Amino acid sequence: FAIAIDRRVLRVMRRVFFIISCSLAQQAGLLTAGDVDDNLNFGHFVGYANRTSPSVEAYEPGFSAPDLSDRVMVSVQDATGAHFPCASITASSDQLTKTFPAGTNGMLYLFPTLDGFGPGMLTFTAVPPGGCSGECVAATGSTGSAGISLVIEGVDGELPSALDVVFVVDATGSMDDEIAYLATELTSVMDRVQEAIPGVDIRVGLTVYRNPGMTLAYGLSKSISERADDLRQQGVGGSLEAMIEALDAALEMDWRGGNTARVMFVVTDEPPERGTYARTVQAAQTARSLGITMMGLAASGASETAEYLLRVFAAIAG
């Protein structure tokens, strides 16, 4: 399930949703999509971010684009060489110690400047998501470079059997068609996830945002059709993009901990309300600290600033 979530579930969901295009009828299977995985092509992303961030900073006075160029990639495996899903990784420098859950693929991306570790050597300890006991031997290591591989001995990684997914959806005036198509596709996509991974326990949550104070939250539920209906019933309106309210509401939901796959999709065509850019980047950092994989789903006609921020979210918590 670790590989399945990263290579099958996310591939299915990203490619269906990443760029939401419009057709003439709202029925499942008519969306078209493409996807960009900046974590696989990180050098390209850094170049893109360096080119784009000055215009974003000019549009949002006081916003400093996060420096992600010093990324450290941490990989956790068991003694067989398999990914260790959702391993708990503690990173330490002379200045700071923090603990993060790895993704379902046993991967964690750290950013020493953004995360406050400062320059120099980082030391790591990795244990299973429920802790290390019995014959388990915690993995340890240190690096001052771009990556490290850690091996937990004495116990095999267990594949998650649960998946929590939350959609954070822009419902301002330009998103009418996209919401209709997303609601139509939601049940179909989750059905395909169930077919790809029989027995997975799926819960779906939803937050919908418009102007500040108008955000609606629908908690994580096993009734996918209910959440699709909640989305289908949304009207659009407003133009101030209170994304940060919706992100905060999504992060506060009752996400399952431990060995669970956790994914958040942010669906929009415009950047958040001005004055909140830094808070949305902090929300991505919070998502990563909770073990939530964050994906941006850029609707057709997405602005340059919206694309930039969605790609930053995914680079941090993807």
Secondary structure, DSSP 8 states (H G I E B T S, - for coil): -HHIIIIIIHHHHHHHHSEE---SS--TT--------TTTSHHHHHHHHHHHHHHHHHHSTT------TT-EEEEEEETTS-B-TT-EEEEE-SS-EEEEE--TTSEEEE-HHHHT--SS-EEEEEE-TT---TT-B-EEEEESSSEEEEEEBSS------EEEEEEEEE-SGGGHHHHHHHHHHHHHHHHHHHHHSTT-EEEEEEEEE-STT--EEEEEES-HHHHHHHHHT-----SS--HHHHHHHHHTS----SS-EEEEEEEESS---TT-HHHHHHHHHHHHHTT-EEEEEEETT--HHHHHHHHHHHHHH-
